[in-house]
């Protein structure tokens, strides 16, 4: 299938009412899924690097309808992955990071009722060395989860692991296995000098430990205590 077909029924997020209705419908539909009826459900993925409209006009990727649909799909995938509102991404922050480095994001989709719905996503991007050192040496100074991308992957970059998540019903499924395999492969291919992340769940901690990251301290965000991890 053409990967762009996954975004065919996703509204442009500037159509505010349509976007909100689509998000609410998607959340309802994904809640209907059970561990039994997802065993053989078709799944696919869409990469941010498939968006080739790197516009040079003053509005950047905001002028790309495909990019706007992709961001909305990432947002829904985040909402269905995290039951607690405090664990979810802020839409404005998501716009910022996906605009700076769309090629580090990938959405995962399943097909049911003749529609494709995003049920998980991964995201990573290069971070400044100074920010990495803050994570590693002074995590208590962090005020929120906003980490600025330096915009490019150079030799042995420092990477921020923005997200790796999927709706709970898909955990331990083939979809999740492939999601993580591709995520790890992409990250290791950059030969990073260091990795950093903030975990909001036990699943996040387990994945951080798979990357051999070390717990450095806590970030308290909206009353939620989250772990700060980096490489050795």
C-alpha positions in Angstrom: 0.0 0.0 0.0 1.0 3.6 -0.5 2.0 4.9 3.0 0.3 8.2 2.3 -3.0 6.3 2.2 -2.7 6.0 6.0 -3.2 9.7 6.3 -6.1 9.8 3.8 -8.9 10.0 6.4 -6.9 12.1 8.9 -8.2 15.7 8.9 -6.0 18.8 8.6 -5.6 20.0 12.2 -6.5 23.5 11.1 -10.0 22.2 10.6 -10.5 22.4 14.3 -13.9 20.8 14.7 -13.1 18.0 12.3 -9.8 17.3 14.0 -11.5 17.2 17.4 -14.2 14.9 16.2 -11.7 12.6 14.6 -9.6 12.4 17.8 -12.7 11.6 19.9 -13.9 8.9 17.4 -10.4 7.4 17.3 -10.2 7.2 21.1 -13.6 5.5 21.2 -12.8 3.0 18.5 -9.4 2.0 19.9 -11.0 1.5 23.3 -13.3 -1.1 21.7 -10.3 -3.3 20.8 -9.5 -6.3 22.9 -6.4 -8.5 23.1 -8.3 -11.1 21.2 -9.4 -9.1 18.2 -6.0 -7.4 17.6 -4.1 -10.7 17.1 -4.6 -10.7 13.3 -5.3 -7.1 12.6 -3.3 -5.6 9.7 -0.8 -3.0 10.8 1.6 -0.5 9.0 3.7 2.5 9.7 4.3 6.0 8.4 7.6 7.8 8.8 8.1 11.5 9.1 10.9 11.2 6.6 8.3 10.3 3.9 7.2 13.9 4.0 9.2 15.5 1.3 7.6 18.9 1.4 10.5 20.6 3.2 9.1 24.0 2.2 11.4 27.0 2.0 8.5 29.5 2.4 8.3 31.5 5.6 5.8 29.0 7.2 8.0 26.0 6.8 6.3 22.6 7.2 3.2 24.3 8.6 2.3 25.0 5.0 2.3 21.2 4.3 -1.1 19.5 4.6 0.6 16.1 4.7 2.8 17.2 7.7 -0.2 18.7 9.5 -2.1 15.4 9.1 1.0 13.5 10.3 1.3 15.6 13.5 -2.4 15.0 14.3 -1.9 11.3 13.9 1.1 11.4 16.3 -1.1 13.3 18.7 -3.9 10.7 18.7 -1.3 7.9 19.0 0.0 9.7 22.2 -3.5 10.1 23.6 -4.4 6.4 23.3 -1.0 5.4 24.7 -1.2 7.3 27.9 -4.3 7.0 30.2 -3.1 9.7 32.6 -3.5 13.3 31.1 -0.3 14.4 32.9 1.7 11.8 30.9 0.5 13.0 27.5 2.3 15.3 25.2 1.3 19.0 25.0 0.1 19.7 21.4 2.1 22.9 21.1 5.3 21.1 22.2 4.6 18.3 19.7 4.2 20.8 16.9 7.6 22.3 17.8 9.6 19.1 17.9 8.0 17.4 14.9 8.5 20.5 12.9 12.2 20.7 13.8 12.9 17.0 13.2 10.1 15.1 11.5 12.4 12.4 10.3 12.8 11.1 13.8 9.1 10.3 14.2 7.2 7.2 13.1 3.5 6.4 13.6 2.1 2.9 13.8 -1.4 2.1 12.5 -4.0 -0.7 12.5 -6.8 -1.3 10.2 -10.3 -2.0 11.4 -13.8 -1.2 10.1 -12.2 -0.2 6.8 -10.2 2.6 8.4 -6.6 3.0 9.6 -6.1 4.4 13.0 -2.8 5.4 14.7 -2.2 3.3 17.9 1.4 4.0 18.7 4.5 6.0 17.8 8.2 6.5 18.3 10.2 9.7 18.3 13.8 10.8 18.8 15.9 13.8 17.8 19.3 15.3 18.2 19.8 17.4 21.3 22.4 19.9 22.3 25.4 18.6 24.2 24.9 21.2 26.9 21.3 19.9 27.5 22.6 16.3 27.6 25.1 17.3 30.2 22.3 18.9 32.2 20.3 15.7 32.1 23.4 13.7 33.2 24.8 15.9 35.8 22.1 18.2 37.1 18.6 16.6 36.5 17.2 18.5 39.4 17.5 21.7 37.4 15.1 20.5 34.7 11.7 22.4 34.8 9.7 20.5 32.2 10.0 18.0 29.3 10.8 20.5 26.6 14.1 19.6 25.0 15.2 21.7 22.0 16.4 19.9 18.9 19.7 21.1 17.3 18.0 20.2 14.0 20.6 17.9 12.4 22.3 14.6 13.0 26.0 15.1 12.8 28.9 12.7 13.7 28.1 10.9 16.9 25.1 13.1 18.0 23.5 13.3 21.4 20.0 12.0 21.1 16.8 12.7 23.1 14.5 9.7 23.1 11.2 11.6 22.9 8.8 8.7 23.0 8.2 5.0 22.4 4.6 4.0 23.2 1.6 2.0 22.0 -2.0 1.6 23.1 -2.1 -0.9 26.0 -4.0 -3.5 24.1 -1.1 -3.9 21.6 1.6 -4.5 24.2 3.4 -7.8 23.6 2.1 -7.9 20.1 3.9 -8.2 16.8 3.3 -4.6 16.2 5.0 -3.6 19.4 7.9 -5.9 18.6 8.5 -4.3 15.2 8.0 -0.8 16.6 10.8 -1.3 19.0 13.1 -3.1 16.6 12.9 -0.3 14.1 13.3 2.3 16.8 16.5 0.7 18.2 17.9 0.2 14.7 17.3 3.9 13.7 18.9 5.2 16.9 22.0 2.9 16.8 22.5 3.7 13.1 23.4 7.3 14.1 26.2 6.0 16.3 25.2 8.4 19.1 27.6 9.8 21.6 24.9 9.7 24.3 21.2 9.1 24.8 18.8 10.8 27.2 15.2 10.4 28.1 12.5 11.1 30.6 10.3 8.2 31.6 6.6 8.5 32.6 5.8 4.7 33.0 7.2 1.4 33.9 7.3 0.5 30.2 9.4 3.6 29.6 11.8 2.5 32.4 12.2 -1.0 30.9 13.0 0.4 27.5 15.5 2.9 29.0 17.2 0.0 30.7 17.3 -1.9 27.4 19.3 1.0 26.0 21.5 0.6 29.1 20.6 4.1 30.3 21.3 5.1 33.9 18.8 6.7 36.3 20.1 10.2 37.1 17.3 11.8 39.2 13.7 12.9 39.0 11.7 15.6 37.2 8.4 16.7 38.9 5.9 17.8 36.3 2.3 18.7 37.1 2.6 16.7 40.3 3.9 13.6 38.5 7.4 12.4 39.4 9.3 11.2 36.2 12.7 9.6 35.9 15.6 11.2 34.1 18.0 8.8 32.3 21.2 9.0 30.3 23.9 6.8 29.1 26.9 6.2 31.3 
